[in-house]
Amino acid sequence: MLTRSFLLTWYISMMSRIEQSSIEIRKHFNTIHVKDDNTLVTDVDLKSHHILTDKWTQTPIISEETYSPEQTSNSILTWVDPLDATKEYTEGLTEFVSVMACLTENGRPKAGILHFPFRNETWAVINDEWIERPALSMPNTETIIVSRSHAGNIQKQLTGYNIRTAGGSGYKMAEVLKGNALAYIHATTIKTWDICALDILTTASGGTMVEWQTGRAFNFTTNKHTRGLFLSKMFTKQWFNMSLALRKPHIQSLIVLALWYAIYLYPDNINTNRKHAKSSYVSFFKCAVTLISSYVIWAIAKERIITVSYDGKYFQWPGVLILLNRLSSCIFAQYYNKRRTTPLFQFSVASFTNIISSFCQYGALKYAIFPIVVVFKSLKIIPVILVGSFFFQKRYNIKAYLLAVIISIGIGLCLFPRYKSFANEQSLYGILLLLGYIFADAITSQWQSYLFQKYKTPPIEMMYGVNLCSLVFIGTITFISGQLNASIYFCTEHPSILLHLAFLCLPSIVGQWFIYKTIEHHGAVAFSMVMSSRQVMTIVLSGIIFKHTFLNLEIAGFIVVFIALFIKTHVSIEDKNKYSPIPQDESEIKDHV
């Protein structure tokens, strides 16, 4: 068994040689050669090799440049990589370059050194005891780091994670231990001198380094490893496999459906012996002004959070923003909600269709068919009328259709100039997703209107019920996908974002309250008109705050939309339905909202 004094002697001797080789590496190379395996080698690789191996007598030593199978029969070996990331070195990407050395006994690492010549950074461990290291931290990112040159097909297997490529196995390990990546994964063949030192460094940090395909620990009695590599400080291989499964869209869909079924089975204790008075009337003008103001502030806060960096880093988890909105609104509504008039499952329908709508909208944007997106967003009022007419037995007068067309034209004029330059080839799948988006959105508002009339549901209860169901659905998805964990770390590192999150949540509470007041008193079509028109006001204020320019078509669109909304405040839209409210008795209760 290797003694501590021997390990210290090994470390001091090898570190001295590594420092000498680093001087040569910083001088840069003069010539490049191609080895038999088609990898590159420079004159500096060879100089570093000689510095590390010449007259070394402490143990048998194996270098990348002079490997011989017979050498691995020894129980004690020193493995060295004279210059890791040679390809990147020749391209001037010196941040990836490192020198590594590892001492093994019967195939297991006992001491390891990783040194970065161009930033004078050293990692060193003997018997799981740190000798030198920079600061370590827990990962605050959903990023998986993979090889630039030998990634294989690994990226296809990592659905749901951000993928970052880098050179040099030493560099990739350092990024994981520093908290800049969640894991380092390599799927193709890798050599012992590339990873031997990483094994003991990772173990000393409390992390995991195993074979990618089997999850077994490495045995360094051979130079070649064909089962890949998994290295993480946060996950074991088993937990990572589970997280990969949970991030697959069909698995998440099954989980949401299971939760929806659980809500369906939830026992509701509804007191049907009460007659619920309708909440106080709010005019369309007040609803429109409050809704537009609230959601314009909300949209600007969202744009600030998503598009402007925090100390050079960007917030990348929009699902968490939705979760915060639902959580804050649910807490607010729960405090004021004093009634149970409607089964929880009825609220879950609106929540579920809203999630489908959001999924389809974001999914369609991935296909970059922006002009078509603009057209569908402009015409989203029409599906609300169609869904109300065909599925909810409502009747609208000609004014509803005329106002819907006018507002659609105005919104189209405002949005199209901004997105027409991004037009790419149209995708049938993208168009199908957009159809799903507008019809699911239409069903959401019409279903809420149905609940108001069928159950006499107070707006505050509607707000509570829908947000509670959405909180269950979205909270589960953001948790199992890792978005919640990553965003918490981001907020702790950049506390200034908390103020912006407050400006996101507070308008959402006010806005949601008036959503339900608008739908209750003025119907789903009127609500759709307002929410579609607020995109125009968002463009105006966003342009002022973020210094965008306005085109003539946009200005014309602004005018058309505002005229249509002015007309709506002075006319009524007939909205008749054939379904009857849930029967109530004659008892009266005080309105809590």
DOPAMAR-183998 format. One record per residue (C-alpha): z, x, y; residue in one letter; chain. Coordinates in steps of 0.05 Angstrom, whole numbers, plus 5000, padded with zeros to 4 digits. Each point is the difference from the previous one (the first is absolute). Layout:
! residues N
   up east north dose koldren
    Z    X     Y    a       A
...
! end
This chain:
! residues 593
   up east north dose koldren
 5000 5000  5000    m       A
 4982 5026  5069    l       A
 5060 5019  5042    t       A
 5009 4984  5074    r       A
 4998 5074  5019    s       A
 4933 5007  4964    f       A
 4972 4938  5035    l       A
 5022 5026  5068    l       A
 4968 5068  4985    t       A
 4936 4965  4979    w       A
 5000 4958  5064    y       A
 5012 5060  5047    i       A
 4946 5042  4967    s       A
 4948 4944  4997    m       A
 5015 4976  5071    m       A
 4988 5070  5026    s       A
 4932 5002  4967    r       A
 4982 4930  5025    i       A
 5015 5022  5071    e       A
 4954 5060  4992    q       A
 4944 4956  4972    s       A
 5009 4951  5058    s       A
 4982 5056  5049    i       A
 4934 5009  4963    e       A
 4987 4925  4997    i       A
 5009 4993  5075    r       A
 4946 5052  5012    k       A
 4949 4951  4970    h       A
 4946 5015  4948    f       A
 4936 5040  5003    n       A
 4964 4981  4935    t       A
 4998 4940  4954    i       A
 4983 5000  4925    h       A
 4990 4945  4950    v       A
 5039 5006  4935    k       A
 4977 4979  4931    d       A
 5032 4931  5007    d       A
 4962 4989  5066    n       A
 5063 5008  5043    t       A
 5001 5046  5061    l       A
 5036 5066  5006    v       A
 5003 5044  5062    t       A
 5016 5072  5010    d       A
 5067 4977  5029    v       A
 5016 4964  4935    d       A
 4990 5065  4963    l       A
 5041 5041  5049    k       A
 5057 4950  4996    s       A
 4995 5002  4924    h       A
 5008 5075  4998    h       A
 5058 5000  5048    i       A
 5037 4949  4957    l       A
 4985 5030  4932    t       A
 4991 5075  5006    d       A
 5059 5039  4971    k       A
 5038 4936  4986    w       A
 5047 5017  4942    t       A
 5055 4947  5001    q       A
 4962 4950  4955    t       A
 4931 4989  4972    p       A
 4959 4972  5057    i       A
 4941 4952  5000    i       A
 4955 4993  5061    s       A
 4944 4951  5013    e       A
 4953 5059  5005    e       A
 5019 5034  4934    t       A
 5021 4947  4951    y       A
 5000 5017  4926    s       A
 5021 4950  4945    p       A
 5039 5054  4963    e       A
 5048 5007  5059    q       A
 5030 4930  4991    t       A
 5032 5019  4934    s       A
 5058 5032  5037    n       A
 5063 4958  5010    s       A
 5011 5025  5071    i       A
 4940 5000  5048    l       A
 4984 5006  5074    t       A
 4942 4957  5024    w       A
 4968 5015  5068    v       A
 4946 4967  5041    d       A
 4978 5054  5050    p       A
 4966 4950  5046    l       A
 5004 4925  4989    d       A
 4946 4957  5034    a       A
 4946 5055  5001    t       A
 4945 4949  5016    k       A
 5039 4975  5061    e       A
 5014 5072  5019    y       A
 4926 5015  5004    t       A
 4990 4938  5044    e       A
 5054 5021  5049    g       A
 5050 4947  4978    l       A
 5057 5049  4998    t       A
 5056 4948  5002    e       A
 4986 4987  4926    f       A
 5005 5072  4978    v       A
 5061 5025  4961    s       A
 5023 5054  4952    v       A
 5041 4979  4939    m       A
 5042 5035  4947    a       A
 5040 4971  4942    c       A
 5045 5029  4946    l       A
 5002 4961  4934    t       A
 5043 5005  4938    e       A
 4972 4966  4937    n       A
 4953 4960  5043    g       A
 5051 4974  5050    r       A
 5004 5024  5073    p       A
 5062 5040  5018    k       A
 4980 5024  5070    a       A
 4944 4983  5047    g       A
 4972 5022  5067    i       A
 4950 4965  5045    l       A
 4980 5036  5065    h       A
 4952 4977  5055    f       A
 4973 5063  5034    p       A
 4972 4966  5062    f       A
 5064 4964  5019    r       A
 5051 5048  4971    n       A
 5032 4945  4958    e       A
 5035 5015  4934    t       A
 5027 4956  4944    w       A
 5041 5036  4947    a       A
 5045 4978  4943    v       A
 5037 5035  4943    i       A
 5033 4959  4946    n       A
 4993 4936  5041    d       A
 5037 5033  5059    e       A
 4963 5004  5066    w       A
 4992 5070  5030    i       A
 4953 4980  5057    e       A
 4969 4934  5021    r       A
 4980 4961  5063    p       A
 5029 4931  5015    a       A
 4989 4946  4948    l       A
 4998 4925  5013    s       A
 4987 4935  4964    m       A
 4928 4974  5005    p       A
 4986 4949  5054    n       A
 4928 4988  4981    t       A
 4958 4964  4949    e       A
 4955 5061  4992    t       A
 4980 5034  4935    i       A
 4973 5070  5008    i       A
 4945 5024  4953    v       A
 4953 5060  4994    s       A
 4942 5010  5047    r       A
 4956 5033  4948    s       A
 5025 4974  4932    h       A
 5021 4928  5012    a       A
 4960 4972  4942    g       A
 5005 4925  4996    n       A
 5073 4997  5019    i       A
 4988 4962  5065    q       A
 4975 4939  4961    k       A
 5066 4997  4963    q       A
 5044 5000  5062    l       A
 4985 4930  5026    t       A
 5048 4980  5056    g       A
 5016 5070  5025    y       A
 4971 5041  5056    n       A
 4964 5061  4972    i       A
 5001 5067  5036    r       A
 4962 5061  4976    t       A
 5024 5072  5009    a       A
 4989 5069  4972    g       A
 5049 5044  4962    g       A
 5050 4973  4950    s       A
 5056 5036  5037    g       A
 4983 4966  5065    y       A
 4998 4931  4967    k       A
 5068 5010  4968    m       A
 5029 5022  5067    a       A
 4973 4938  5033    e       A
 5035 4956  4948    v       A
 5067 5036  5007    l       A
 4996 4998  5076    k       A
 4991 4924  4997    g       A
 4928 5000  5025    n       A
 4973 4971  4934    a       A
 5030 4955  4947    l       A
 4970 5038  4941    a       A
 4951 5054  4980    y       A
 4954 4979  4943    i       A
 4948 5043  4964    h       A
 4959 4969  4944    a       A
 4957 5058  4977    t       A
 5015 5067  4967    t       A
 5048 5045  5038    i       A
 5025 5071  4986    k       A
 5071 5025  4991    t       A
 4999 5049  5058    w       A
 4982 4941  5045    d       A
 5060 4958  4981    i       A
 5053 5040  4964    c       A
 5040 5016  5064    a       A
 4992 4928  5023    l       A
 5037 4975  4939    d       A
 5065 5035  5014    i       A
 4995 4988  5076    l       A
 4990 4925  4988    t       A
 5057 4997  4950    t       A
 5047 5035  5049    a       A
 4984 4947  5052    s       A
 5017 4944  4952    g       A
 4928 4980  4989    g       A
 4955 4991  4939    t       A
 4941 5041  4976    m       A
 4969 4978  4934    v       A
 4932 4992  4968    e       A
 4960 4944  5031    w       A
 4974 4971  4935    q       A
 5062 5005  4956    t       A
 5059 5004  5047    g       A
 5027 5060  4961    r       A
 5029 5063  5029    a       A
 4955 5061  5004    f       A
 5005 5057  4951    n       A
 4973 5064  5031    f       A
 4983 5038  4936    t       A
 4926 4993  5015    t       A
 4958 5009  5062    n       A
 4962 4934  4998    k       A
 5026 4929  5006    h       A
 4950 4943  4989    t       A
 5044 4938  5010    r       A
 5006 5004  5075    g       A
 5061 5002  5044    l       A
 5048 4951  5033    f       A
 5048 5026  5052    l       A
 5046 4957  5042    s       A
 5068 5003  5033    k       A
 5006 4924  5004    m       A
 4974 4974  4933    f       A
 5005 5016  4926    t       A
 4934 4992  4964    k       A
 5023 4934  4968    q       A
 5020 4970  5067    w       A
 4935 5023  5031    f       A
 4960 4966  4944    n       A
 5038 4936  5014    m       A
 4986 5005  5074    s       A
 4925 5010  4986    l       A
 5000 4937  4957    a       A
 5036 4960  5054    l       A
 4950 5021  5052    r       A
 4941 4970  4963    k       A
 4976 4937  5036    p       A
 4998 4957  4937    h       A
 5072 5020  4982    i       A
 5024 4983  5069    q       A
 4963 4934  4997    s       A
 5035 4983  4934    l       A
 5068 5018  5031    i       A
 4987 4954  5059    v       A
 4978 4944  4954    l       A
 5063 5009  4959    a       A
 5042 4996  5064    l       A
 4961 4938  5021    w       A
 5016 4967  4933    y       A
 5073 5018  5009    a       A
 4999 4965  5068    i       A
 4968 4940  4966    y       A
 5059 4998  4951    l       A
 5051 5009  5055    y       A
 5047 4939  5000    p       A
 4995 4965  5067    d       A
 5060 4960  5025    n       A
 4964 4953  5048    i       A
 5039 4943  5031    n       A
 4949 4943  5002    t       A
 5051 4951  5029    n       A
 4985 5024  5070    r       A
 4948 4981  5050    k       A
 4980 5060  5041    h       A
 4979 4989  5071    a       A
 4939 5037  5025    k       A
 5017 5061  5042    s       A
 4992 4999  5075    s       A
 4928 4997  5025    y       A
 4968 5062  5031    v       A
 4934 4993  5038    s       A
 4938 5035  4977    f       A
 4998 5040  5064    f       A
 5070 5029  4989    k       A
 4985 5014  4927    c       A
 4935 5035  5017    a       A
 5030 5043  5055    v       A
 5060 5020  4958    t       A
 4959 5014  4938    l       A
 4949 5042  5036    i       A
 5053 5038  5040    s       A
 5043 5014  4938    s       A
 4943 5023  4956    y       A
 4966 5041  5054    v       A
 5065 5039  5008    i       A
 5005 5004  4924    w       A
 4929 5026  4993    a       A
 5009 5052  5054    i       A
 5065 5024  4968    a       A
 4964 5004  4933    k       A
 4942 5039  5030    e       A
 5050 5048  5031    r       A
 5036 5011  4934    i       A
 4937 5009  4958    i       A
 4953 5038  5047    t       A
 5045 5046  5041    v       A
 5033 5059  4966    s       A
 5075 5015  4998    y       A
 5006 5075  5008    d       A
 4932 5008  4969    g       A
 5012 4953  4941    k       A
 4975 4928  4992    y       A
 5034 4939  4971    f       A
 4957 4981  4940    q       A
 5033 4939  4968    w       A
 4977 4934  5031    p       A
 5031 4962  4942    g       A
 5069 5022  5025    v       A
 4985 4972  5069    l       A
 4985 4933  4968    i       A
 5064 5005  4961    l       A
 5041 5013  5063    l       A
 4969 4941  5034    n       A
 5016 4955  4942    r       A
 5071 5027  4993    l       A
 5018 4991  5074    s       A
 4970 4930  5002    s       A
 5036 4981  4936    c       A
 5067 5023  5026    i       A
 4990 4963  5066    f       A
 4978 4935  4965    a       A
 5055 5004  4948    q       A
 5053 5002  5054    y       A
 4975 4936  5034    y       A
 4976 4963  4938    n       A
 5050 4945  4982    k       A
 4956 4956  4956    r       A
 4966 4997  4932    r       A
 4944 4950  5003    t       A
 4945 5035  4961    t       A
 4998 5035  4932    p       A
 4994 5075  5006    l       A
 4938 5001  4957    f       A
 4963 4960  5052    q       A
 5012 5056  5051    f       A
 4979 5052  4949    s       A
 4929 4970  4998    v       A
 4990 5016  5074    a       A
 5030 5069  4990    s       A
 4956 5014  4940    f       A
 4936 4979  5034    t       A
 5019 5041  5060    n       A
 5008 5062  4956    i       A
 4932 4986  4968    i       A
 4970 4994  5069    s       A
 5029 5067  5022    s       A
 4978 5034  4935    f       A
 4928 4974  5008    c       A
 4998 5020  5074    q       A
 5022 5072  4988    y       A
 4958 5005  4937    g       A
 4937 4978  5038    a       A
 5011 5053  5054    l       A
 4994 5055  4948    k       A
 4927 4982  4993    y       A
 4988 5013  5074    a       A
 4957 4938  5011    i       A
 5027 4992  5070    f       A
 4947 4954  5030    p       A
 5011 4951  4943    i       A
 5075 5007  5010    v       A
 4991 4980  5073    v       A
 4958 4940  4981    v       A
 5050 4975  4950    f       A
 5059 5010  5047    k       A
 4963 4963  5054    s       A
 4986 4940  4955    l       A
 5068 4996  4966    k       A
 5015 4934  5037    i       A
 4944 4965  4962    i       A
 5031 5011  4931    p       A
 5066 4971  5026    v       A
 4963 4936  5018    i       A
 4963 4999  4933    l       A
 5063 5013  4959    v       A
 5037 4945  5038    g       A
 4943 4951  4990    s       A
 4985 5011  4927    f       A
 5067 5020  4971    f       A
 5051 4967  5045    f       A
 4962 4936  5017    q       A
 5002 5010  5075    k       A
 4950 4975  5051    r       A
 4980 5037  5064    y       A
 4961 4972  5059    n       A
 4939 5034  5029    i       A
 5043 5036  5052    k       A
 5032 5042  4946    a       A
 4933 5024  4974    y       A
 4973 5014  5070    l       A
 5061 5039  5021    l       A
 4999 5039  4934    a       A
 4928 5020  5011    v       A
 5012 5020  5073    i       A
 5061 5043  4984    i       A
 4963 5031  4941    s       A
 4942 5020  5046    i       A
 5048 5029  5052    g       A
 5039 5040  4948    i       A
 4935 5025  4970    g       A
 4976 5024  5069    l       A
 5066 5038  5010    c       A
 5004 5032  4931    l       A
 4928 5016  4982    f       A
 4987 5055  5052    p       A
 5061 5038  4976    r       A
 4979 5002  4928    y       A
 4924 4999  4998    k       A
 4996 5076  5003    s       A
 5038 5004  4934    f       A
 4950 4959  4961    a       A
 4987 5025  4930    n       A
 4964 4971  4941    e       A
 5026 4931  4984    q       A
 5040 4990  4936    s       A
 4999 4935  4961    l       A
 5070 5014  4976    y       A
 5023 5011  5071    g       A
 4970 4933  5022    i       A
 5035 4965  4942    l       A
 5066 5031  5022    l       A
 4988 4975  5071    l       A
 4987 4930  4973    l       A
 5066 5005  4963    g       A
 5033 5023  5064    y       A
 4979 4942  5044    i       A
 5009 4945  4949    f       A
 5069 5026  4977    a       A
 5019 5004  5073    d       A
 4976 4929  5011    a       A
 5039 4974  4939    i       A
 5063 5034  5027    t       A
 5001 4963  5066    s       A
 4976 4934  4971    q       A
 5053 5003  4945    w       A
 5054 5010  5053    q       A
 4973 4941  5038    s       A
 5003 4960  4935    y       A
 5073 5018  4990    l       A
 5018 4979  5070    f       A
 4972 4931  4989    q       A
 5018 4991  4926    k       A
 5072 5024  5002    y       A
 5016 4996  5074    k       A
 5018 5074  4995    t       A
 5034 5027  5062    p       A
 4964 5061  5029    p       A
 5061 5045  4992    i       A
 5003 4983  4926    e       A
 4926 5013  4993    m       A
 5009 5067  5034    m       A
 5057 5018  4953    y       A
 4967 4977  4936    g       A
 4932 5033  5010    v       A
 5031 5065  5024    n       A
 5050 5001  4942    l       A
 4944 4994  4949    c       A
 4957 5051  5036    s       A
 5060 5047  5003    l       A
 5006 4996  4924    v       A
 4926 5012  4988    f       A
 4987 5054  5052    i       A
 5068 5034  4991    g       A
 4987 5009  4926    t       A
 4930 5029  5012    i       A
 5022 5049  5054    t       A
 5059 5023  4958    f       A
 4963 5013  4935    i       A
 4941 5032  5037    s       A
 5046 5050  5035    g       A
 4981 4977  5070    q       A
 5071 4978  5017    l       A
 5031 5066  4980    n       A
 4948 5042  5038    a       A
 5006 4958  5063    s       A
 5077 5007  5000    i       A
 4993 5076  4999    y       A
 4948 4996  5055    f       A
 5047 4960  5045    c       A
 5058 5047  4988    t       A
 4956 5059  5022    e       A
 4969 4963  5059    h       A
 5054 4952  5027    p       A
 4958 4983  5061    s       A
 4960 4953  4956    i       A
 5061 4954  4995    l       A
 4989 4976  5072    l       A
 4927 4984  4984    h       A
 5021 4963  4936    l       A
 5047 4957  5042    a       A
 4941 4981  5045    f       A
 4963 4982  4937    l       A
 5054 4957  4969    c       A
 5027 4961  5060    l       A
 4932 4971  5021    p       A
 4988 4983  4927    s       A
 5063 4958  4998    i       A
 4981 4961  5062    v       A
 4927 4996  4978    g       A
 5017 4973  4931    q       A
 5046 4947  5029    w       A
 4943 4975  5044    f       A
 4950 5005  4942    i       A
 5039 4945  4964    y       A
 5011 4960  5064    k       A
 4925 5003  5014    t       A
 4980 4979  4929    i       A
 5054 4945  4999    e       A
 4979 4967  5065    h       A
 4927 5019  5010    h       A
 4973 5014  4931    g       A
 4969 5058  4963    a       A
 4934 4999  5038    v       A
 5034 5006  5068    a       A
 5043 5057  4973    f       A
 4938 5035  4973    s       A
 4967 4995  5068    m       A
 5059 5033  5034    v       A
 5008 5056  4948    m       A
 4926 5015  5001    s       A
 4999 5002  5076    s       A
 5059 5047  5004    r       A
 4953 5055  4973    q       A
 4965 4995  5067    v       A
 5064 5010  5040    m       A
 5019 5057  4954    t       A
 4934 5035  5016    i       A
 5012 4991  5074    v       A
 5070 5029  5001    l       A
 4984 5053  4948    s       A
 4942 5022  5044    g       A
 5045 5005  5060    i       A
 5057 5036  4965    i       A
 4958 5047  4956    f       A
 4944 5007  5053    k       A
 4943 4968  4962    h       A
 4938 4978  5039    t       A
 4974 4928  5002    f       A
 4927 4981  4990    l       A
 4965 4941  5033    n       A
 4997 4962  4934    l       A
 5075 5008  4992    e       A
 5014 4973  5070    i       A
 4955 4940  4986    a       A
 5038 4988  4935    g       A
 5067 5002  5037    f       A
 4975 4946  5048    i       A
 4974 4955  4945    v       A
 5065 5003  4960    v       A
 5044 4985  5060    f       A
 4957 4941  5020    i       A
 5004 4972  4930    a       A
 5076 5007  4998    l       A
 5005 4967  5069    f       A
 4959 4941  4974    i       A
 5045 4995  4938    k       A
 5062 4991  5043    t       A
 4968 4937  5030    h       A
 4972 4967  4938    v       A
 5029 4978  4934    s       A
 4972 5013  4931    i       A
 5005 4940  4954    e       A
 5033 5023  4936    d       A
 5010 4945  4949    k       A
 5022 5008  4929    n       A
 5008 4953  4941    k       A
 5063 5028  4968    y       A
 5068 4970  5015    s       A
 5066 5034  5016    p       A
 5054 5006  4947    i       A
 5041 4935  5004    p       A
 5065 5005  5038    q       A
 5057 4952  5010    d       A
 5025 4975  5067    e       A
 5055 5052  5011    s       A
 4992 5045  5060    e       A
 5021 5072  5009    i       A
 5005 5043  5061    k       A
 4940 5046  5011    d       A
 5022 5072  4993    h       A
 4937 5029  5028    v       A
! end
